[in-house]
Amino acid sequence: MIFLQKIDEKTHQDGTNWRGANWKVSIGKLLVIVAACTVATLLKTDYSAMGILTIVLMYNLRNNKMYCIGIGCAVLTLLSLNEITCFLAMIPVHFYNGKRGLNLKYPFYAFYPVHR
């Protein structure tokens, strides 16, 4: 995703240089995605190439956070029905206002050794 973001930034910074080369940008993005999918499949990571494609899809929908999370959850649920609970994550995402919440660092430090 960092590579895709850098390509996007370069495209916006050098609008005059990249205008005639939109196809080069698209091919560059596609190569980065294919390389990431290949590496994920070869390393046998969780979700393999579908995980990478889900991240790319969510990155492209990042301007609408609920739509982005909904599509991501739908794809993950299609991969495994165990992921159906990820739709519950949409509730706190919807109410998130961009500010830091309560600092519960020390209560969690106290709870962790006790709950075992």
C-alpha positions as CSV (number, residue, x, y, z in Angstrom):
1,M,0.0,0.0,0.0
2,I,2.9,2.3,0.7
3,F,4.0,1.9,-2.9
4,L,0.5,2.7,-4.2
5,Q,0.4,5.7,-2.0
6,K,3.7,7.0,-3.2
7,I,2.6,6.5,-6.9
8,D,-0.6,8.5,-6.1
9,E,1.5,11.3,-4.4
10,K,3.9,11.5,-7.3
11,T,1.0,11.6,-9.8
12,H,-0.6,14.6,-7.9
13,Q,2.7,16.4,-7.4
14,D,3.9,16.2,-11.0
15,G,0.5,16.6,-12.7
16,T,2.1,18.1,-15.8
17,N,4.6,15.3,-16.2
18,W,2.2,12.4,-15.5
19,R,-0.8,13.6,-17.5
20,G,0.3,12.0,-20.7
21,A,1.5,8.9,-18.8
22,N,-1.7,7.8,-17.0
23,W,-1.3,4.3,-18.5
24,K,2.2,4.1,-17.0
25,V,0.8,4.9,-13.6
26,S,-1.9,2.3,-14.0
27,I,0.6,-0.4,-15.1
28,G,2.9,0.5,-12.2
29,K,0.1,0.1,-9.7
30,L,-1.0,-3.2,-11.3
31,L,2.6,-4.5,-11.1
32,V,2.8,-3.5,-7.4
33,I,-0.5,-5.3,-6.7
34,V,0.5,-8.4,-8.6
35,A,3.9,-8.5,-6.9
36,A,2.3,-8.2,-3.5
37,C,-0.3,-10.9,-4.3
38,T,2.5,-13.2,-5.5
39,V,4.6,-12.7,-2.4
40,A,1.6,-13.2,-0.1
41,T,0.7,-16.5,-1.9
42,L,4.3,-17.8,-1.9
43,L,4.7,-17.0,1.8
44,K,1.3,-18.6,2.5
45,T,0.1,-15.7,4.5
46,D,-3.4,-15.5,6.0
47,Y,-5.9,-14.7,3.3
48,S,-3.0,-14.8,0.7
49,A,-3.7,-12.8,-2.5
50,M,-7.4,-12.1,-1.5
51,G,-6.1,-10.3,1.6
52,I,-4.0,-8.0,-0.6
53,L,-6.9,-7.4,-3.0
54,T,-9.1,-6.6,0.0
55,I,-6.6,-4.0,1.2
56,V,-6.3,-2.5,-2.3
57,L,-10.1,-2.3,-2.5
58,M,-10.4,-0.7,0.9
59,Y,-7.6,1.7,0.0
60,N,-9.4,2.9,-3.1
61,L,-12.6,3.4,-1.1
62,R,-10.9,5.2,1.8
63,N,-12.8,8.4,1.4
64,N,-16.1,6.8,2.6
65,K,-15.2,4.9,5.8
66,M,-18.5,3.0,6.2
67,Y,-18.5,1.8,2.6
68,C,-14.9,0.9,2.9
69,I,-15.3,-1.2,6.0
70,G,-18.5,-2.7,4.7
71,I,-16.9,-3.9,1.5
72,G,-13.9,-5.2,3.4
73,C,-16.1,-7.1,5.8
74,A,-18.1,-8.5,3.0
75,V,-15.0,-9.8,1.2
76,L,-13.6,-11.3,4.4
77,T,-16.9,-13.0,5.1
78,L,-17.0,-14.5,1.7
79,L,-13.6,-16.0,2.3
80,S,-14.6,-17.5,5.6
81,L,-17.9,-17.4,7.5
82,N,-15.9,-17.1,10.7
83,E,-15.3,-13.5,9.8
84,I,-19.0,-12.6,9.9
85,T,-18.5,-10.9,13.2
86,C,-16.3,-8.3,11.6
87,F,-19.5,-6.4,10.7
88,L,-19.7,-5.5,14.4
89,A,-16.5,-3.4,13.9
90,M,-18.6,-1.0,11.8
91,I,-20.4,0.2,14.9
92,P,-17.3,1.8,16.7
93,V,-16.0,3.0,13.3
94,H,-19.2,4.8,12.6
95,F,-19.1,6.6,16.0
96,Y,-15.4,7.4,15.8
97,N,-14.9,11.2,15.7
98,G,-11.1,11.3,15.0
99,K,-10.2,12.1,18.6
100,R,-8.4,9.9,21.1
101,G,-10.6,8.2,23.7
102,L,-10.0,7.3,27.3
103,N,-6.5,6.3,28.2
104,L,-7.0,2.8,29.6
105,K,-3.4,1.7,29.3
106,Y,-2.8,0.9,33.0
107,P,-6.1,-0.8,33.7
108,F,-5.3,-3.2,30.8
109,Y,-1.8,-3.8,32.2
110,A,-3.4,-4.7,35.5
111,F,-6.1,-6.9,34.0
112,Y,-3.9,-8.9,31.7
113,P,-1.9,-10.9,34.3
114,V,-5.0,-11.3,36.5
115,H,-7.3,-12.8,33.9
116,R,-5.1,-15.9,33.3
